């Protein structure tokens, strides 16, 4: 069965927009075709201090894969594009990060993966791209649309939409 998976790209070191393009090309070969893409957004780092602004973009793919398979390809793609995961906890600068926000109405919680992403409703850098392309999609756990979650979001980070 074909599903829509919502992937949020983020990065703040190196050629971020090129990394996003490369990630899309790799993932189209591995998980399925791109359905829609949001605008790119720029913001300060979230959850830690950094001199480097982040870029974020939401990309929707159509896939027949299971969530764990999609996660595996996302992690491989991050690695191919220079992401080095730190062993310490906490946030840090990165070439690319790929998060699964939604996979249709799937609700999943394992040690490796939680869908919907557990903090997307707290983050403007996730909600703004979601509202670009799927504002009326209902969060399967919270029961609110992305548009409603955006209006309730406590995050006050200044975010710039790039075109």
C-alpha positions as CSV (number, residue, x, y, z in Angstrom):
1,X,0.0,0.0,0.0
2,X,1.3,3.5,-0.9
3,X,1.8,5.9,2.0
4,X,2.8,9.5,2.2
5,X,5.8,10.1,4.4
6,X,6.7,13.7,5.6
7,X,10.4,14.2,5.9
8,X,11.9,17.4,7.4
9,X,15.4,18.3,6.3
10,X,17.5,20.5,8.5
11,X,21.1,21.6,8.4
12,X,23.4,24.5,9.3
13,X,26.9,23.7,8.1
14,X,28.4,23.3,4.7
15,X,26.3,23.7,1.5
16,X,22.9,23.0,3.1
17,X,20.7,23.6,0.1
18,X,22.9,21.3,-2.0
19,X,22.7,18.7,0.7
20,X,18.9,18.9,0.6
21,X,18.9,18.4,-3.2
22,X,21.3,15.5,-2.9
23,X,19.2,13.9,-0.2
24,X,16.0,14.2,-2.3
25,X,17.8,12.5,-5.3
26,X,19.1,9.7,-3.1
27,X,15.8,9.2,-1.3
28,X,13.8,9.2,-4.5
29,X,15.8,6.2,-5.6
30,X,15.4,4.4,-2.3
31,X,12.0,5.2,-0.8
32,X,9.8,6.6,-3.6
33,X,8.9,9.6,-5.6
34,X,8.7,13.2,-4.3
35,X,5.1,14.2,-4.0
36,X,5.5,17.8,-2.8
37,X,8.1,20.2,-1.3
38,X,7.8,23.2,0.9
39,X,9.7,26.5,0.7
40,X,13.0,26.6,2.5
41,X,13.1,28.4,5.9
42,X,16.0,29.9,7.8
43,X,16.2,30.2,11.6
44,X,18.5,30.3,14.5
45,X,19.5,27.0,16.1
46,X,16.8,25.5,18.3
47,X,17.6,24.0,21.7
48,X,21.3,25.2,21.7
49,X,23.5,28.1,20.8
50,X,25.2,28.2,17.4
51,X,26.7,30.9,15.2
52,X,25.2,29.1,12.2
53,X,21.6,29.5,11.1
54,X,19.6,26.5,10.1
55,X,17.8,25.8,6.9
56,X,14.7,23.6,6.9
57,X,12.5,22.1,4.2
58,X,9.7,19.6,4.2
59,X,9.6,17.0,1.5
60,X,6.6,14.6,1.0
61,X,7.4,11.2,-0.6
62,X,5.1,8.4,-1.8
63,X,6.4,5.1,-0.5
64,X,5.5,1.5,-0.1
65,X,8.1,0.9,2.5
66,X,7.6,0.4,6.2
67,X,8.6,3.2,8.6
68,X,11.7,1.4,9.9
69,X,12.9,1.0,6.3
70,X,12.4,4.7,5.6
71,X,14.3,5.5,8.8
72,X,17.2,3.3,7.7
73,X,17.4,5.1,4.3
74,X,17.2,8.5,6.0
75,X,20.1,7.6,8.4
76,X,22.2,6.2,5.5
77,X,21.5,9.4,3.5
78,X,22.6,11.6,6.4
79,X,25.8,9.6,6.7
80,X,26.5,9.8,2.9
81,X,26.1,13.5,3.1
82,X,28.6,14.0,5.9
83,X,26.4,13.8,9.0
84,X,28.5,12.7,12.0
85,X,26.3,11.8,14.9
86,X,27.8,12.8,18.3
87,X,27.7,10.2,21.1
88,X,26.8,12.9,23.7
89,X,23.2,13.9,24.1
90,X,22.0,17.3,23.1
91,X,21.8,19.2,19.8
92,X,24.7,20.3,17.6
93,X,25.6,21.7,14.2
94,X,25.1,19.3,11.3
95,X,25.4,19.0,7.5
96,X,21.9,17.4,7.3
97,X,19.3,16.0,9.6
98,X,16.3,14.1,8.2
99,X,13.3,13.6,10.5
100,X,10.2,11.6,9.8
101,X,7.3,13.9,11.0
102,X,4.3,11.9,9.7
103,X,3.6,8.7,7.8
104,X,0.0,9.2,6.9
105,X,-2.0,8.6,10.1
106,X,0.5,6.1,11.5
107,X,1.1,6.2,15.2
108,X,4.4,4.3,16.1
109,X,6.6,4.3,19.2
110,X,9.7,2.2,19.4
111,X,13.2,2.7,20.9
112,X,14.4,3.9,17.4
113,X,11.5,5.8,16.1
114,X,8.4,7.7,17.1
115,X,5.8,8.8,14.5
116,X,4.4,11.4,14.6
117,X,7.6,13.2,15.6
118,X,7.1,13.8,19.3
119,X,8.1,17.5,19.3
120,X,6.9,18.8,16.0
121,X,4.1,20.7,17.6
122,X,6.7,22.7,19.7
123,X,8.8,23.8,16.7
124,X,8.0,26.6,14.3
125,X,10.7,25.3,11.9
126,X,8.7,22.1,11.5
127,X,5.2,23.6,11.5
128,X,5.8,26.4,9.0
129,X,6.9,24.0,6.2
130,X,4.0,21.6,7.2
131,X,1.6,24.5,6.8
132,X,3.1,25.4,3.4
133,X,1.8,22.1,1.9
134,X,-0.4,20.2,4.3
135,X,-2.0,22.8,6.6
136,X,-5.2,20.8,7.1
137,X,-3.6,17.5,7.9
138,X,-4.7,16.3,11.3
139,X,-2.0,15.2,13.8
140,X,-3.1,11.6,14.6
141,X,-2.2,11.9,18.3
142,X,-3.1,15.5,19.1
143,X,-6.2,15.6,16.9
144,X,-5.5,19.1,15.6
145,X,-4.6,20.3,12.1
146,X,-1.1,21.6,11.4
147,X,-2.6,25.0,11.0
148,X,-4.1,24.8,14.5
149,X,-0.9,23.5,16.0
150,X,1.0,26.4,14.4
151,X,-1.4,28.9,16.0
152,X,-0.8,27.2,19.4
153,X,2.9,26.8,19.1
154,X,4.9,28.3,22.0
155,X,8.1,28.7,19.9
156,X,8.9,32.3,19.3
157,X,12.0,31.8,17.1
158,X,12.3,34.3,14.2
159,X,12.0,32.3,11.0
160,X,12.5,33.7,7.5
161,X,10.9,32.0,4.4
162,X,13.3,31.8,1.5
163,X,12.3,31.7,-2.2
